[in-house]
Amino acid sequence: MPNTATRLITLIFLLQNQPNQKASELAEKLGVSVRTLHRYFLDLNEMGIPVYSERGPYGGFSLVRGYKMPPLVFTLEEAVAVVLGTGLVQELWGELYREAARGALAKLENLLPEEQAQEVAWARRSLVATGMHRADLKAQTPILEKLRRAIRERRSVNMKYQSSQVPHPSERGLDPYALVHRWGWWYAIGFCHVHREVRTFRVDRISEISLLDTAFNIPPEFDLHEHLKNDQAQPQVNARLRFETEFASLVAGNQSYWRSVEPQADGSVEVTLHAPTLEWAASTALAYGPAVEVLEPPELRRMVAGLARSGGKEIQMKDKTVEWLLQGEPWIEYRTRLDLLGQPPDDPQVVAARKGMLADPKIKALLAELNEWPGEVLSSHRSASQPFHKLSFIADLGLNINDPPVKKIAGKVMKRQSKQGPFQLPTNIPVHFGGSGKDEWAWALCDAPIIVSSLIQMGLRDDPRVQAAIQYLDGLVYENGWHCTASPELGKFRGPWAQR
């Protein structure tokens, strides 16, 4: 129920928006007696907000002529909080409240002073909540709208619901108490007419819904937050999993999944997972493949083993794909053994594949071409045949400065370093793109980061020249990536795309 302070503020706005209101009307709007209303008038007078009355058929109570409530003033943090909250409304509710949220935001921004407006603009660009839905929000919007309306009007609904426990959807009545968004899903919480108790239903599993004329009341003892707490505290499945030592890092990358994490003396990690169903726990375990072992419960171990066996056709297809890759070009075999099969670099098969890659005529020709670095003068960055792309390719293959041709090539690349730090290429930018139309040593953001990244992959991160390039390019990074720029030698050139 509203407290006295809330009613006083409401009373001020009622009097400000419509003078000469009867005491009985004001009392009814506030939900108080006329006697209490007169006490509120005295409170306002003591606060310096004078209220007066006029007699007669058109009389009533008003604020002193000319009195207005001062405009709302937000602190910087309050303004940002309101904007971020509005952004969450748009993200969570989609079309239902999107236009209302945009309208509220536009009104707020029009009222803010310059400093706060700039801070709010920064927050909208940089503090973004997205990817909060694991189901198609647009498809759920009509159902969410009907549920929202039913909750607001306290009307029962009839719905067709697909439970995860049965193969076919069923019809049931529901008295919806609340809508809750958690773990990426929308849930409707209410009294189920079939089970005769309060239940939780995932909205994306509701295929049809209709509002009924039957009204309902929420029991006074029902507490939504307590229901959510108890609902989460009583999972149907408590699973224990073990990640082997080489896969222990996967645990840290998904902390929100686990109820507890226990590192073991041998380097492995044991975790506990609380899941609503056995199928849910099994799908989580299977998602990690050979990285995880199910310790308990026994029924989960059996389910995971059975699902793994039934997936034999997919596993066989995967094996055939790997076999096909291993029969490909030597560099494809090399990367397949390292990246897909996880073989260590000193494995005899990996060593043999690497030797075959270095002896391949195509790789030899590529290294010979790069040994002529930097090659022809650049006038465009559109072709994949340009030298810095080829440099990136051999770096991706895994060639490094321990390979004699690569060490020599890297030395030529770093020989031409700009005063700013990035490494230069012979460049000729046409006049119509803002360049001089002359050959000159320069760099642009189309090539500089690729060259530096390649040198890092080749094992030159700690070289002072590479460090200088990293530090300079790092300073060019904005919140939304690199803005197109180039070395001073290229004058006003900013690239065809940036000029559009």
N, C-alpha and C positions, 0 to 999 in steps of 0.2 A: 504493500500500500504506500502511496506517496506520503512523505513526511511534511512537516510544517514548512520547511525551507522551500521544498518543491512547490507546494501550494501557493506560497507567497510570490514566487517568481511567475507561476502560471497566472495568478491574479493580476500582476502588473501588466503582463502581455494582453490579458483579456480587456483590461480597462484602456490600455493604450490603443488597441485595435478597434474598439467599439465603445465610445463614451455613452453615458446615460443609461446604464444597465440597472435593472431592478435587483434588489438584494436577493429576492427569492430565486431569480434566474442565475445569479452568480453563485449562490450557495449550492444550487443543483449541479452546476457545471463542475464545481470543486468537490462535490460529494460531502459537504459539511452542512451543519445547521446555520440558520440566519444569525443566531447568537455567536457562533464561532466566527462567522464572516465578519461581524462587527469588531471582534477582537483582532482579526487580521488587519482591519483598517487602522486600528490604533497602533499595531506593530509597524505598519508602513509609515505612518506619520512620525513615529519615533526614529525611523531610519532615514528621515528626510525626504520621503516620497509622499507628498501631500495628496490626500483624497478628499473630494468635496461632493456634496449632494445637491441636487436641484429638485424642488417640489413640483407637483403638477403631473398631468397625464403623460407628458413627454419627458419628465424628469428621471433622475436616477443617479447612480454613482459614477464619477469620472475622476481621472487624474487632473491636477491643476493644468489649465491650458498652457500648452507649450512644453510640458514635461515629456521627455523621451528617455528611454533606457539607453545608456551609452552603448556603442557598438561592441561586439565581442572582440576581445583582444587575445590572440594566441601567442604563447612563447614560440620560439623557433622549433623546439622539440615537439610541442603540441601540434603545430601546423604539419610537421612531417608525419607525426603519428596518425593524424586524420587522413592525410593523403595515402599513406601506406595501407591504412584500414580500408579505404575506398578501393584501392587496387586489389586487395584480397576479396572484397565483395564481388568485383567483376570476375576475378579468376575462379572463385568458388561457385558462383551462381550463374555465370554466363548470361544468356539472354534475359533471364528473369529480372535481374536488377542492373544490367549493363547500362542502359540509357539513364536510369535514375542515378547511378553512381557517377556517370560522366557529367550529368547536369549539376549534381552537388559539387563535384570537383571544379567545374567551370565557375560556379558562383563563389566558391572559396578563393580561387586564384584571383578573381576580380577584386576581392576585398583585401588581399594581403599587401602589405608594404613591399617595396622593391627587394629588400634584403631577404625577407621570408619567401617571396616569390622565387628568387634565385635558388634558395635552399630546397624549396619544394620541387623545382624543375630538376635539380641535381638528384634528388631522391627518386623521382619517377624514372630517371634514366638509369640509375645505378643500383637501387635497392629493389629488386624485382623478385616476386614470388611467382613461379610458373611450374608447369609439369606436375600439378597437384592431383590430377585425375588419372586413374588407371582404367577408366572406362570412358566411352564416348559421351561427353557431357551434352552435346547437341541432341543426341538421341534420347537422353534422359530428361531433357527440359520439359516436355509436356507432362511427364509423370511427376516430376518435381513440383511443377506448378499446381497440379491437382492435389498433391499431398500437402503443399504449403497452404492452399486454400482450405483443405479439410481440417488441418490443425488449427488454423485461425478461426474457422467457423464452428469447430467442435462437431464435425460431421463424420459419421462412419463411412468407410469405403469398402468396395468389393474389388478384389484384385486377383489376377492370375499370376502365380508365383512359382518359379523354378527353384526348388531346393537343391542343394548340392548332394543331398542324401538319397534322392529318388530320381529315376530317369525321366519322368514326365512332369509337366507343370500341374499345379492343382489350384482350385479356386478357394478363396477364404475371405471372410470379413475381417476388418481391422479397425480399431479405434486408434487413429494415429495421435500420439502424444507429442512427438518431436522429430525433427530431422537433424542428423548429426553427420559431419564429415570427419572421417578418421582413416588413417592408413591409405589414403588415396581413393576411398570409396565413400559414396553417400549411403547412409543407413536410415531407415524409418523405424522408429521405436514406438510400440503401442500394444494395446491389448488384442491378442489374437483370438478370434471367435472359435477357432478349431481347437486350439490347445487350452483355452480358457486361462491364459496367463499372459503376462507382459513378455513379448518376444522382440527380437531385433531382426530386421529384414534388409538385405542389400537391394538398393533401388534398381541397379542395373539388371537384376533378376526378375523384376516386375515387367511383364509384357503387356498387360492390360489393366486398367484401373478406372473405376467409375465412382462418383460421389453419390451417397445415399441421403435420403431425407431424415435418417435416424440421427438424433442428437446423442451426445454422450458427455459425461463429466470425468475429468481426471481425478482419481482418488486423492484426497488431501495428503495421504501418507506417501504418495509417489514422489521420489526425488531423483531427477534425471542424472545428476552427477554421481549419486550413490549407485544408481543402476549401472552406469558406465564403468564405475570402479569395480563393482562386483562381477560384471560381465567379463572384464579383462582379467580379473583375478582367478577365474575358474575355467581355465582351458580344458578341453576334453582330452588332449594328448600332451603328455610331457615327454619329449624326446631328448636323448643324449647322443651327440655326434662327436666324432674325432677327426680332426684334420691332421694329416701327416706333416712332418717338419717342413718339407718343401712347399707345402700349400698353406702354411700358417698365416701368411700375409693376407689371405682371403678373409680371414676372420675380422681383422682390423678394418677391412674395407666395407664391412656390412655389420657394424656394431649394433644397429637398431634391430637386427633379427634375433639377437641372443638375449636370454634372460640372465645367463651367467657365462663367464669365460674363464677357463682354468688352464694356464700353460703347464705343460708336463716337463719332467726332468729331461726327457729325450728330445725335446724341441717341438713335439707335437702339441696340439691344443684341443682340449675337450670343451664343448659348449652344450648348453641346455637350450632347447627350443620349445616354446609353448605355442601350440597350434590348436585351432578350433576343431579340426578333423584329422583323421589318420591320413586321408588323401592329401590334405594340405601339407602335412609334415613330409610325406613321401615325395611330393613334387619339389619341395625345397631341397631335400637330400639329393634327389636325382639331378637337380640343376647343377650341382657341383661335381657330378660324375665321379671319376676315380679319386678325386681330391678328398672325399669324405667317406667315413665308415660309420654305419649306424650301430650304436652300442645297445640301445634299448629304446622302447620296449620291444619284446620279441615279435609281436604282430607287425610292427613297423619294419623290422628286419625282413620278415617274410614278404611283405608287400613290395618293398623296394627290390628285393631279389627277383620276384615274379615280374615286375614291370621291366626290369633290366633284361630279363630273358625274352619277354614279348617284344622288346625293341631290337631283336637280333637282326631283322631285315635292314633297319636303319644303320646299325653298326656295320653290317656287311657292306652296305653302300658306301659308308665312310671309308672302310678299309680299301675298297676298290678305287675310291677317289685318291687316297694317299698313294696307292700303288701306281696309279696313272701319273701323279706328280713326280714320283721317284724315277720314272722312266723318261722324264722330260729333259730339258736343257740342263747342263751341269750346275748352273747357278740356281735353277729351280730346285734341283735335288738337294743342294747345299742348304738353302733356306728352309725347305720342307723338313729336313732332319733336325735343324736347329729350332725352328719356330713351332711346327706342328707336332713333331714327335718328341721334342724336348731332349734330344740327345746332347750330351756335353760336347764342347768344342774339341776335346782331346779324344773323343770316341774314334776308333779307326775308320768307321764308315764316314763320319763327318770330315775327318782329315783327308780321306781319299776324294770325297766330293769337292772339297776346297781345291785340291790340286788339279782335279779335272776342270774346275771353273777357271783357274788361272791359266790353264793350258788351252782353253777353248779359243779358236780363231777369232770369234766375235769379240770376246773380252780383250784379247790381245790387240785387236784393231782399235777398240775403244780406248785402251790405255795409250796406244801410240798416238791417237788423235789428241788426247788430253795432254800428252807430253809436249804438244805444240802450243800449249796455253799462252795467250788467251784466244788465239785464232782470229777470225775475221772481226771487223768493226760491227758493233751492234747498232741497229737503227730501230729495232722492234724487239719486244720480249715475248712474242706470241708463239714462236716455234719451239717445239720440244727438242730440236736438234742443236740448240744453243749450248755452249760449253758448260755453263753453270748447272744446267739440268742433267747433263751427262756426269758431271762431278757428283751431283746428288745421287745419281743412280748407282755408281760404284760404291758410294758410302753406304747406301741402303743394302747393297749386296753383302757388305761386311769387310770390304777391303780397307786396310788401314796403313799407317806409316811403317809398320813392320814389313810390308810388301815393298820391295825396292822401287818399282815404278811409281807407286803412290807417294812415297816420301819425296821423290823428285818433283812430282806434279804439285804437291802441296807447297813445296818451296817456291815454285814459280807463281802460284796463286798469291802467296803472302808477300812476294817481292814488291808488289804494287799496292801499298797501303796508303789511304788518304790521311790527311791531317786529322780528320774527325775520328777515324778508326776503321770504318768499313773498307773492304778491299775493292780495288778499281778494275774496270774493264774498259777497253777502247770503245767509245760510244760516239754516235753521231745522231743527235735528235733533230728532226726536221724543224724548220722555222715555224711552220703552221701548228706545231705542237708546243711552241714556246722555247724551242732549243735554238742553238746558234747555226745549225747546219754544217758544223765543222767537226772533224775528228778530234776527240779529246779524251783523256783518262778521267773517268767519273764512275759514280755508283748511283743506283736508284733502289727503292724498296722492292722493286720487282726481282732484283738479283741478290742484293746484299745479305738478307737473312738466310737465303738458301745456301750461299757460299759459306757463311759462318757455321750454319748447322752441319754442313758436310764436313768441315774441318773438325768440328767437335766429335762427330761420329768416327772420324778417322783416328782419334786419340790425341788431338791437339788442344783440348780445352784449356790446359794450364800454360800454353804458350803465351807470353806477354802480348804478342800481337793479336792473338785471338781474343784475349781478355779485353784488350782495348776496344775491339770491334763490338764485343758483347755489351760492354758498359755503355757505349754510345747508342747502339740500337735499342737497348733496354730503355733508355731515356726518351725514345720516340714513341713508346707504346702508350696509347690512351686507354681509357676504360673500355672502349669498344673495339680495340685493335689498333693496327698501324694506320695512320692517316698518310695518304700518298705524299711522298716527298722525295727529294733527290739531293745530290751533293751540289755545292755552290757553283761548280763548273757548268752545270746544266741550266743555270739561270732560273727562269720562271716555270720551267717544265714541271708539270705535276701529273702527267699521264693523261691519255685520252678519256678514260673513265672519270677521273676526278674533275675534268673540265666540263663535263656534261651538266 
